[in-house]
Amino acid sequence: MFGELFFPVSDDPTIGTLLAFSTFSIGFLARPIGGIIAGHYGDRIGRKPMLVLTLMVMGIATTLIGLLPTYAQVGILAPILLTVLRLIQGLSYGGEWGGAVLMVVEYAPEHRRGFWGSFPQAATPFGFVIATAVLALSIEISGDQFLVWGWRIPFLLSVLPVLVGLYIRLRIDETPVFKKVKDRVADERIPLVRVFKDYPRQILLAAGAFILVSGPYYMIISFMLSYGVTTLGVPRGVMLNGVLIASLVQGFACIGFGALTDVVGRRPVIFGGGLFMLAYAYPMFWMVNTADPATIWLAMSLGLFAFGALYGPIAAYFAELFVADIRYSAASLGNQLGQVFGGGLAPFISTLLLAATGGAYWPVPLYMILLTLIGLASIWALGETYRPGAATNLGTSA
């Protein structure tokens, strides 16, 4: 819909979709910068202050998107303003993930890190369920006025969960792990320098691992929506319901697979989910191409169920890769670099591949397979970070 609202520069709807996905990608490009900034201060002054700041910035930017004028109202200024706000969103989210994950994992008992670490991960699909439900309700309420004013409703309502989140974050205490190392890390002027000096291999491999985590995910929840509506002619409501159902499945899968890693280890679960995605790339598209609603919902649900095995355990996995002194900086940077090359570019490149082949879908799952292979190789090289029954100290060493 952003293609129609902010980029009506061509009679070809594919061009508008590509330009809309480009703003999606721009938000991802800003994430590593946000991760570096928030990681720096998160490692020096604490996890909590950064969690409060990033949520406030994200809330303001998201609400302002709902107030933006469209291209029809102010011309080229509209996509410029949208791009700026997407950059701000990207900056805030770049620092958000590391802080949220570490706040939970550093509080969790050693033998339950996978389980508790999966909850901020499960919050993503559960939040997506709420967002998709609000979007579907907005379409229902506004009807043929959706592209006039109905699209603004979800953005404006985002102020409510932001207020709830701020209330929670202002009341929680700093993590016990950070309290133990606070005096030592205060002397670390630039934690990122130490990250690149001591952990260059882990950072690159962590980025590769998150390509596996983010790439297929955004191909399912973002590109597939556009593909179903624009290419296959499936009603928008059918595709939104598919995302809603699949996200519910994913949320519970994240928690289940996260708990499983406390028993069998992190890498077997993540690797198993990646192998499934490798085999499932083409069958998923075959199922979606039937244009049958039930088959589409099943295809998306199976994909996001397997994705739960990737996304749920990754919080504990990343936290255990790095020492507490520079954990916020390192985990955020590895995550966000992977997000740029995985999730940020995946919808754009998928749409570009579809346009280049005249609507033939076959290169898109091939691209998904490529992303998955990069991620699997990275996970294999990183190795296991948790061995059930072994003594590990998350506070001082990985």
N, C-alpha and C positions, 0 to 999 in steps of 0.2 A: 504493500500500500504506500510505502514511502516513495517508491518509484513514481507513482501517480501524483503524490502530494508535493514532492520537493524536486523531482527531476523529470518533468514532462518536456524533455528537450528533443524527443524523437517520436515518430509514429510507431516505432518498433518497441513494444513493451519490454523486450529483452534488454535493450539499452538502459531503460529506466531501472530495471531490476539490478543490472550490473552496477550502476551508479549508486543505488541504494545499498547494495552489499559492500560497496567501497567505503561508505561511512561506517558500516559495521566493522570492516577490517581496520579502519583508522583508529577506532576505539581500542582495538587490540594492540596496535603499534605503540600506543601510549602506555600500555600496561607495564612493560619492563621499566620505564622511567619511574612510574608510580611505585613499583616494587623496590627500586633502588632507594628512592627517597624515604618511603615508609620503613623499609628494611633497615636503613641507616639509623633512624631514630628509634625504631622498635628494638634494635639491639643495644642502643645506648641508654634510652630512658624508660623503655618498657613496652610491653605488648598493648596494654590497655589504652594509653593515650592515642595510639595510632588507630585502634579500632573505633574509637569515638570520632576522630577526625575524618577517617575515610567514609564512614557512614553518613556524616553530615554533608560532605562534599557530594557524594553520590545522590543523596536525597534531593539536594538543591538542583543539581544538574538534570535529574530525571523529571522533576516537577516542571522545570523550565521548558523541557521539550514539549510538554503538554500545552504550553502557552505560546509556542512558536507560530509566527505567521507562515503561510504556505507560499509556494512559488507564485501562485495566482495572485496573491496579495502584495508581495514585495519583490518578486522577481528573484534575481540571483542571490540576494541577501539571505533568502530562506535556507538554501542548502549550505551556505557559509556558516550561518548560526548553528544549524544542525551539526555540522562537522565539528565546530568548536565545542559544543556540549558533549558530543561523543568522545572527543579527546579528554575532556574533564572527567567523564565517566570512566574512561580507560585508566586515567591516572589514579583515580580513587580505588578502582577495583584491583589495580596492580598491587596496592598495599593492603587491601582487604583480606585476600585469601590467606596469605601467610600468617597474619595476626590472628584470624579466626581459628585457623587450624591449630596453631601453636597454643593458643589459649586453652583449647580443649585437651590436646595431646599431652601438654606439660602438666596438666592437672590429673590426668588419668593414671590409675595403677598400672604398673609395668605389664602385667599379664592381660590387661584389657584395653591397651592403647588402640588396637585395630578396631575394636567395637566402638569405643567412645569417639575415636577420631573419624568414624564414618558418619557421625551425626551432622557436623557442618557440611559434609559432602551430600548427605541426603537432603539437607535444607535446600540445595539447588533445585533438584527436580520437584520437591514439594512446593517451593516458591514458584516454580514454573507452572505447576498445576493451578495455583491461585491466580497467577498472571494470565494464564490461558483461559481460565474460567471467567475472569473479569473481562477479558477481551471478547469472549463469546457472548457474554451478557451485554457488553457494549454494542456488539453487532445486532443483537436481538432488540435492544431498546431503541437504538437509533435508526435501524432499518436502512432505507435508501439514503439516509442522512449520515451514514457512518463516515464517509470520506469528507463530510462537511464539518461535523463536530464530534461524532461518536468515537473516533480514534483517540481523542484527547483524554477520555475518561480514565483509562488505565494509568496513564502517566500522572494525572492529577491525584488520583487515589493513592499513589505510591507514598504520599506523605504520611499515611497512617502507619504502615509497617515500619517506616523510618523512626517515627516517634516511639513506637514500642521497642524497637531495637536500641535506641538511645537510652531509654529508661533502664533496660537490662544492663547495658554496657557500663553505664555510670555507677551501677550498684555492685558490680563484681570487683574482686580484688586482683592484684597482679599475681602472675603464676608463681608457685613455689620455686620452680626451676630458675626463673629469671632473678628472683630475690637472692638466690645463692651466688649468682655470678655477677650481680649488679655492680658491685664495687670494682671488680676486675674489668668489666666491659666499658666502664666509664672512662678508662684510660685508653681505650681503643678509638683513636680519632676517626678513622674511616674504616669501619668493618669490611666494606666491600673490597678494599685493597687486600686484606687477608684472605677473603673469599677467592679472589683470582690467583693469589699466590699459593695457597694451600690446597684449593679444591677445583682447579680448572677442569680436570677430567670429569669429576662428579657433576659439575654444573652443566657441561655439554651433554652428558648422558641423561641427566635429569630433564633437560630440555627435550631431548629425544624421546624420553619416556612419556612426557606430557603431550607430545605430538600424537601418540597413541591414545591418550586419554581424551584430548580435546577435539582432534580432527573428525573422527567418525561421529562424535556426539553432535557437533554443529551441522554436520551433513544431514543428520536425521531430523533434528528439531528446527533447523533454519532452511537449508536448501530443499529438503523434502517437502516442506510446506509450499514453497514457491513452485517447485516442480509439479506437485500434484494439482495445484490450482491452475497454473499458467500453461503447462505442457499437456497434462492429461485431462484437463477440464473438470476435475473433481471439485465439488462445491467446497468453498472455504471452510464451512462449518464441519464438514466431514474430516478434513485434514486437522483442524484444530482439536476436534474430539480425539483423533488419533494421538496427537501430542499429549493431550491431557491424560488419557488412559495409560500410554506408555511411560509418562513421567511418574505416575503413581507406582507403576511396577518397578521402575528404576529406583525410586526412593527406598522402598522396602528391600530391594536387592542390595543396595549400597550397605545398609545396616547388616543384613545377613552375611554378605561376603566379607565385610569388615570384621565381624565376629569370627568368621572362619579362619581369618589370617592369624588370630591369636592361638589357633590350634595347630595349623599346618604351616604357618609362615606366610610372609607377604608375597614373595615372588611366585610361588606356584599358582596362587589365586589370580593374580594380575596376568600372568603369562597364559593361564587357561582361558581367561576372558578374551585376550588378544587373539589366540588361536581360533576361537569361535568366530570373532569378527572377521578374521581372514577368510574363513570358509563361507561366511554368511553374506558377504558383500553382494554377490550376484543374485542369490536366491531372494534377498530382501527386495531388490529392485524388480525381480520377476513378479513377486507378490504384489507390490505397489502398482505395477503396470496393469494389473487386472482391473484397476479402478473400482473394485468392489469394496465398499466401506469396511466390512468385517475383516476381509483379507488384509486391507491396508492397516487396520488397527492391530491385527495380529503381527504383521511384519514389523511395525514400529515397536511394539511391545517386546518382541523377542530381541530386537536390536538393543533396546535400552536395558533389558534385563541383563544381557551379557555385559553391557557397558557398566552396570553396577559392580561387576567384578573388577573393573579397571578403576573406577572412580572412588568407590567406597574405601578401599585399603590405601589409596595413594597418600592420604594425610599422614598416617603413621609412618608409611614408607619414607616419605620425604623428610619428616622430622628426625627420623633415626639415621639419616644419611649424614647429618652435620652436627657439630658441637653447638652447645647452647650459646656460646659467645657471639657467633655469627649466623645462627640458625635462621633468624628472620630474613636477613639479607640473602642468604644462599638459597633457602627454600623458595622465597618469592621470585628471585631472579630465574632460577631453573624453571619454575612453573610458568612464569609469564613469557619467557623466550619460547617455550613449547607452545603456549597459547597463540602467539603471533603466527608461527609457521604451521600450526595445526588448525586450531579453531578459527583464528582470525581470517585466514586466507581460504579455508575450505569451502564456504558457500560461494565466494567470489570465483574461485578457480573452477568449481563444479559447474556454475552457471556459464562460465566462459567455455568450458569443454562442451557443454550442451549446445551452445550457440555455434561453436566451430564445426560441429558435426550435423548441423541442421536439425537438431532435436533428437538425434540418436543418443541413447543413454549409456551405451556400453563403456565409454571412457571414464565415466564417473565412478562406478564401483572399482574400476582398475586403479583409479587415483586413491580410493579408500584403502585398497590392498597395499599400495605403496606406503601410505602413512602408517599403516599397521605394521608393516615389516620394519620400518625405521624404529618404531616404538618397541617392538619385540626384541630387536637387536640391542637396544639401549638397556632394557630391563635385564636381559641376559648378562650384559657386561657389568651392570651395577651390582648384581648378585643379591644375596639375601641380607636383610638388615636386622631380622629378629629370628631368634631360635628359641622355640618354646622350652622353658625350663632353664635357659642359660641366663646368667646374671649380666645384665646390661645397665648402664647408668645414663639415662637420657640427659641428665643434668650436665655432664662434663664431657662425655665422649659418645661417638656414634657406634 
